[in-house]
Every structure is written in structure tokens, then in C-alpha cells.
């Protein structure tokens, strides 16, 4: 995540900045590693279901799924 104001924020996703609102994020802080799903809201892409990811868990999931 690159910024979060408490009301909305942006996630760096492969060089693109993806918008999200606080209601779609749970217990996140600036600098946290996050995973999210994408949705189109009002004709624009937005991150939803934004959640903090434990780096060890993310590494294991990526290893098992080959991503």
C-alpha cells in the first residue's frame, strides 16, 4: 500500500495505483503488505476486500500455487 488517509487510499499494484475506500479495508496501516480483489464501481476499477497479509503466509501460498 502506498498511502492511506483513514478514509481512502491507493495500493501500488504492478506500477498502477489502485483506489480503495476505508470501508473495504480492515485494520490496515500505511506500508502494510496487502492482498485485495478488484471490482468496477461507478465505471472505475477499485480494490475491495483489502486485507493485511502475513509475509510468511503469502510466500507459502505463492509457493504452493506457483504464482
C-alpha positions as CSV (number, residue, x, y, z in Angstrom):
1,X,0.0,0.0,0.0
2,X,1.4,3.4,-0.8
3,X,-0.9,5.7,1.0
4,X,-4.0,5.7,3.3
5,X,-5.7,8.8,4.8
6,X,-8.1,6.9,7.0
7,X,-10.9,7.5,4.5
8,X,-9.4,6.2,1.3
9,X,-6.0,5.1,-0.1
10,X,-4.1,3.8,-3.0
11,X,-2.3,0.5,-3.5
12,X,0.7,0.1,-5.8
13,X,-0.3,-2.9,-7.9
14,X,2.3,-3.6,-10.6
15,X,3.1,0.1,-11.1
16,X,-0.6,1.2,-11.2
17,X,-2.2,2.9,-8.3
18,X,-5.5,1.2,-7.3
19,X,-8.0,3.2,-5.3
20,X,-9.8,1.8,-2.2
21,X,-12.1,3.2,0.5
22,X,-11.7,2.6,4.2
23,X,-14.9,0.5,4.3
24,X,-13.3,-2.0,2.0
25,X,-10.2,-2.3,4.2
26,X,-9.8,-3.9,7.7
27,X,-7.1,-2.9,10.1
28,X,-4.6,-1.7,7.7
29,X,-1.8,0.9,8.1
30,X,0.4,2.7,5.7
31,X,3.2,0.4,4.5
32,X,1.3,-2.9,5.2
33,X,1.6,-5.6,2.5
34,X,-2.0,-6.3,1.4
35,X,-4.0,-8.5,-0.9
36,X,-7.3,-7.5,-2.5
37,X,-9.9,-8.3,-5.0
38,X,-10.8,-6.0,-7.9
39,X,-14.3,-4.6,-8.7
40,X,-15.7,-1.9,-11.0
41,X,-17.5,0.7,-9.1
42,X,-19.0,3.7,-10.9
43,X,-17.2,2.6,-14.1
44,X,-13.8,2.7,-12.4
45,X,-11.7,-0.1,-11.0
46,X,-11.4,-0.2,-7.2
47,X,-9.8,-2.6,-4.7
48,X,-12.2,-4.3,-2.4
49,X,-11.8,-6.8,0.4
50,X,-8.4,-5.3,1.2
51,X,-6.6,-7.2,3.9
52,X,-3.2,-7.3,5.5
53,X,-1.1,-10.4,4.6
54,X,1.5,-12.0,6.8
55,X,4.6,-12.2,4.6
56,X,5.4,-15.8,5.6
57,X,1.9,-16.9,4.8
58,X,1.9,-15.1,1.4
59,X,5.2,-16.6,0.5
60,X,3.9,-20.1,1.3
61,X,0.7,-19.6,-0.7
62,X,2.6,-18.3,-3.7
63,X,5.0,-21.3,-3.5
64,X,2.1,-23.8,-3.3
65,X,0.1,-22.1,-6.1
66,X,3.1,-21.3,-8.2
67,X,2.3,-17.6,-8.5
